[in-house]
Structures are given as C-alpha cells and as structure tokens.
C-alpha cells in the first residue's frame, strides 16, 4: 500500500517498504497518508520518478483528471445506462417482452400482419422468458406505447442527471450523480 499526499501537481506517492520502517515513518511525518487501491482508482494519470542509479521507480505522481474530463465521462456513462435501459424487456399484462432492435422489427411486422388479418386475429408470441402467449395487434401497439412511456421517463431522468453533472463543482459531486436521484 502506498503512502501519498496531495501536492500542487497532483498526488505524490511512495511505495511502502516493510523493511524500512524509519523511512516510512519519515514520510508519515511529512504529511503522507496510507491510501488504498480504491483511492487510487479515482485518478487517471500516473507518472513515475526514477532513481537513475538503480533504474527503478522511487516515487509516483498521480494527477487527478480535470473536472471537465470527469463530467464528460459521467455524462457518457449516464447516456449508456439510459440507452441500455431503453432496450430492456418490457412488462405487459404480466409478461416480459423483448424490445431490442430485432424485437422491434418483429413487433412492427406482426402489427401489420395482424391488421391485414382482421381485428380478431391473434399470433402466438414467445416472450422474453420463453413463454408462448396469444397477442393481437392492439396488444403489440400497447407494448410499443408502454415502451414509449418508459423511454420518456428514462430521458427525463437522464436530462435531470446530466444537469446535475453540469452543475457539479467537484469530482465527488459528479461521481454521486445517478439516474435515480
């Protein structure tokens, strides 16, 4: 576990040497603290300072990313979450229906086929959990409508979360933003 402290250039770290307790104690006296690997994951840029006699690294400097970089990454993460949630199966009348691009094409084609066949026509549809159910064109249109309602809610949640990210004043505030708050 490294000993680190913040400097103007970022986070300066030294590797702990079990055999050199006096050296480690000296670092602690200079304001260094124990940090975990989870703490270090918050930083993106890592630079090493080398001992040119031995050719081995003796210090590493971890530079935190700029707040705008963190914001951009968080917005991309939120957008990916929204996009993934939009194609998750949708529940209709107690059944789970797929709604990925292939399923959307199949639903559109089935609606046309059922409308051509007449108002009372039905198809046997295999649900996301492999159950066979009888559906009408009205059922399939209701599934599409339920997806539209869900999609709208997801887009509202995304826009709210994106606004929170854009208004955040620190990396911790950005990291705390979710689609649910």
HUNOR-V368305 format. One record per residue. N is the residue number from 0. RES is the residue in three letters. SS is DSSP state (H for helix, E for strand, - for the rest). PSI is psi in whole degrees, 0 to 359 (999 if undefined). D_FIRST is the distance of its C-alpha to the first C-alpha in whole Angstrom. Layout:
BEGIN
n->[N:N]
res->[RES:RES]
ss->[SS:SS]
psi->[PSI:PSI]
d_first->[D_FIRST:D_FIRST]
END
This chain:
BEGIN
n->[0:1:2:3:4:5:6:7:8:9:10:11:12:13:14:15:16:17:18:19:20:21:22:23:24:25:26:27:28:29:30:31:32:33:34:35:36:37:38:39:40:41:42:43:44:45:46:47:48:49:50:51:52:53:54:55:56:57:58:59:60:61:62:63:64:65:66:67:68:69:70:71:72:73:74:75:76:77:78:79:80:81:82:83:84:85:86:87:88:89:90:91:92:93:94:95:96:97:98:99:100:101:102:103:104:105:106:107:108:109:110:111:112:113:114:115:116:117:118:119:120:121:122:123:124:125:126:127:128:129:130:131:132:133:134:135:136:137:138:139:140:141:142:143:144:145:146:147:148:149:150:151:152:153:154:155:156:157:158:159:160:161:162:163:164:165:166:167:168:169:170:171:172:173:174:175:176:177:178:179:180]
res->[UNK:UNK:UNK:UNK:UNK:UNK:UNK:UNK:UNK:UNK:UNK:UNK:UNK:UNK:UNK:UNK:UNK:UNK:UNK:UNK:UNK:UNK:UNK:UNK:UNK:UNK:UNK:UNK:UNK:UNK:UNK:UNK:UNK:UNK:UNK:UNK:UNK:UNK:UNK:UNK:UNK:UNK:UNK:UNK:UNK:UNK:UNK:UNK:UNK:UNK:UNK:UNK:UNK:UNK:UNK:UNK:UNK:UNK:UNK:UNK:UNK:UNK:UNK:UNK:UNK:UNK:UNK:UNK:UNK:UNK:UNK:UNK:UNK:UNK:UNK:UNK:UNK:UNK:UNK:UNK:UNK:UNK:UNK:UNK:UNK:UNK:UNK:UNK:UNK:UNK:UNK:UNK:UNK:UNK:UNK:UNK:UNK:UNK:UNK:UNK:UNK:UNK:UNK:UNK:UNK:UNK:UNK:UNK:UNK:UNK:UNK:UNK:UNK:UNK:UNK:UNK:UNK:UNK:UNK:UNK:UNK:UNK:UNK:UNK:UNK:UNK:UNK:UNK:UNK:UNK:UNK:UNK:UNK:UNK:UNK:UNK:UNK:UNK:UNK:UNK:UNK:UNK:UNK:UNK:UNK:UNK:UNK:UNK:UNK:UNK:UNK:UNK:UNK:UNK:UNK:UNK:UNK:UNK:UNK:UNK:UNK:UNK:UNK:UNK:UNK:UNK:UNK:UNK:UNK:UNK:UNK:UNK:UNK:UNK:UNK:UNK:UNK:UNK:UNK:UNK:UNK]
ss->[-:E:E:E:E:E:E:-:-:E:E:E:E:E:E:-:-:-:-:-:H:H:H:H:H:H:H:H:H:-:-:-:E:E:-:-:H:H:H:H:-:-:-:-:E:E:E:E:E:E:E:-:-:-:-:E:E:E:E:E:E:E:E:-:-:-:H:H:H:H:H:H:H:H:H:H:H:H:H:H:H:H:H:H:H:H:-:-:-:E:E:E:-:-:E:E:E:-:-:-:H:H:H:H:H:H:H:H:H:H:H:H:H:H:H:H:H:-:-:-:-:-:E:E:E:E:-:-:-:-:-:E:E:E:E:-:H:H:H:H:H:H:H:H:H:H:H:H:H:H:H:H:H:H:H:H:H:H:H:H:H:H:H:H:H:H:H:-:-:-:H:H:H:H:H:H:-:-:-:-:-]
psi->[130:161:130:157:153:139:178:330:356:215:120:127:148:144:136:134:113:328:351:67:326:318:315:321:324:319:317:324:342:11:8:154:154:136:151:169:330:322:319:337:345:354:149:322:129:125:143:142:133:150:110:343:318:341:13:150:140:337:154:142:123:121:121:145:155:151:322:326:317:317:314:317:319:318:319:321:315:319:319:320:316:313:321:320:331:334:9:156:151:141:130:125:39:359:150:119:132:151:39:183:323:317:320:318:317:319:315:315:321:322:314:313:318:323:321:323:338:162:329:2:146:160:152:123:134:122:175:331:25:37:143:125:152:129:153:173:321:321:313:323:323:325:315:319:320:322:320:319:314:316:319:316:319:320:323:314:319:313:321:314:319:318:322:319:313:330:348:144:357:163:321:321:319:311:333:345:133:170:347:355:999]
d_first->[0:4:7:10:13:16:19:22:21:18:14:13:10:9:7:6:9:10:14:14:13:16:14:11:14:16:13:13:17:17:16:12:10:7:7:6:8:11:11:10:13:15:16:18:18:16:17:16:17:19:20:23:24:22:21:18:15:14:13:13:15:14:18:19:22:25:26:29:27:25:29:30:28:28:32:32:29:32:35:34:33:37:38:37:38:42:42:41:44:46:48:52:54:51:51:48:49:47:47:45:47:49:50:51:53:55:55:57:59:60:61:63:65:65:67:69:70:71:70:70:68:65:62:60:56:53:50:47:47:50:52:56:57:60:60:62:62:62:59:57:58:56:53:53:54:51:48:50:49:46:45:46:44:41:42:43:39:38:40:39:35:35:37:34:32:34:35:31:30:26:23:23:27:27:24:26:29:30:34:35:34]
END
